[in-house]
Structures are given as structure tokens and as C-alpha cells.
Amino acid sequence: MTRRLIGFVSAFVVAMGGALVVAAPAQAATPAIEITKVYYDSPGVDNRSNASLNAEYVKLTNRRARTINLKNWTLRDKANHVYKFTGNVKLAKGKSLVIRTGKGTNTASTRYWGSGNYVWNNTGDTAYLRNASGKLIDKCAWTKKGKGYTTC
């Protein structure tokens, strides 16, 4: 009787554990906004021209079924160079936003860091995306110079 009870309890625990894992929402594993590409080595000579700086960028993509406001979110590297989204920066579902290192006029699909220096290291770095509360939403890392960009 004891063995039968232990077997029943064990089977019940395994069944419940499996049900709990299956019941978790699939969307919970996917960040609301993903870093989908980092172009860390702009093409050509690194001469710090605005065109060269703007060829270095990070692409964010909204994977949710609703628009997300990026107001006060931050994008940063390992050296703590920080880009802060100011004002209402709304990213619609399925849409992408590119953050370019150099200067330019912000649009709905492109933001400009305004830096006169490169941000992303060619030999390895990590891009961190945090929400307005400081919670890490996504990160993308690379370890060496390759094609000049990485997809995440």
C-alpha cells in the first residue's frame, strides 16, 4: 500500500509539474523589444565622419502585439555609454527602430545618439536595453570583429 501511495504521489507531482510548465505563456520568454542587429563596425575607414558614425547602429524590433512607448528607456554598452529615449518614442507592433551613433534628425524609424565618437567596439562589446524602471529587457553580445555586424 505504501509503495502504491508513493507511486501515485510521484506520478501526481510529475503530472502537475509538467502542467505548470505547459501553462506558462509563450510570450513570457520573448522580450517586448528585442535587439535584432548591431552594426558595430561601419564600412570603410573609421574617420569619425558623421556618415561613418551613422553607419554604426543598433536595430530594435517590437515583438509584442501592441505599441510600446520607449520613453526613458536606455541603450548602453559595456563602457556605460548611454542613449536615453526622451519624449514619447512609440514603437508599433512588428516595427523596428534604428539608433544611429552620429547626428541627424530623429524620425519614427530612426533615432540619433548624437555622438562624435564610435560607441560599439569592433573587437567585442554588449548592447543592453533597459526599460524606464531600469529592468534589463534584452542584450546582445559579440566577441570579435567579423562581418562588422551581428544579428541577435
N, C-alpha and C positions, 0 to 999 in steps of 0.2 A: 504494500500500500504506500509506504514512504517513497519508494523508487518511482512509483506511478505519479505521485503528487509532485515530486521534484521534476520529473519529466514534463508534466503538464505545465508547471510554473515556468520552467525553462523555455518551453515552446511558446507560451504566452508572452514572456518578456521579449523573445526574439521577434515574434509577430508584431508586438506593439512598437518596438524599436524600428523595425522596417517601415511600419505605417507612418511613424513620425517623420522619418527621413523622406518618404514619398510625399507627405503632406506639405513639406516646405515649399514656398512659392519659388518657381523657377526664376523669376525676375530678381530675387534677392542676391543671386550670385553675380549678376551683371551690374556694373556701376551705372548710375544715372547718366553720367557723362564719361566717356572714355577718351583717353589719349590714344588716337589711332595712328598718328605718324609724327615723327620728329625728323626734320631735315636739319641735321646738326653741322654739316659741312657744305656751305654754299658752293656752287660750281665756280670754277675759275680761281683766280688769285685772291687770297684773303687780304684785300687792301683797305678794308673798313669803309668802303664807299657805301652810301645808303642802299644802292641797288644790291650790293653784296650782302649787307646786313639783312635786308629784307628777303633774301633768298634762304635765310636761316629761319625756320619757323616750326611751330607746333600746331598740329591739327587736332581739334576736339570734335567728338561726334555725340549727339544726344541719342541714346538708345532707348529712351522711355517713350511712352505713348502720349506724353503731354509736353508742353513748352516748359522749359526750366529757366528761371531768372538767375544769372550768374553774378548778380550784384554782390560785391565784397568777397567773391571767391578769389583765390590766388593760384598762380602758377609759378613754380620756383625750381631752381636747380640745386645740386649738392652744395654749391658755394653760397647759397642763400641769396641769389639774385632773384628778386620778387617782382612779378607783374600782378597788379591788383585790378580786378574788373570794377570800374566805377560806374555809377549810374545804372539804369536798367538795361542789362545786356541779356536779351531774351533769345534763347536757342530753341527753335521749334523741334518737334519730334522728327527724328531721322535726319536732321540737318547738321551741317558741320560748320565750324568756325576756325579760322586760321589766325594765330597770333604770330606776327612777324617781328623780328628783333629790332629793326630800324624804325624810321619815322615815316609817317604818312597820315592820311585822313581815315579815321575809323568808319567802317560801314557795317551793315548787318552780318556780313560774312567774313570780314577781315578786321582785326584789331592790330594796333601798332604799339610795341613796347616802348619805343622812343629812345632806345639805347644807341650810343655811339660806339659801343664795343660788342663783340660777339658774346653770347651767353652760353651756348651749348658747346661743351668740349668734344673735339673730334676723337679723342682717344678713349672716351668713356665718361658717362655722366648719367644722371637720373632726373627725369622731369616728374615733379609732384604736383598734383591738382588737389586743392583743398576747398571745401565749401566755406560759407561765411562764418560758420562756427569753428573752423579750423580742423574739421574731420577730414582725414585722407580719403578722397574719393577714388583716385586712380594714380598709378605711377607707371613710368616706362623707363627702362634702363638699357644701356648698351655699354660694351666693354672695350671696343677698339674701333679704329677707323676702318670702315668697309666701303660700302657704296656711297656713303655720305648721308644716308638716311636710314631710319629703322621704322618698321611698322610694329605696332603693339597690339 
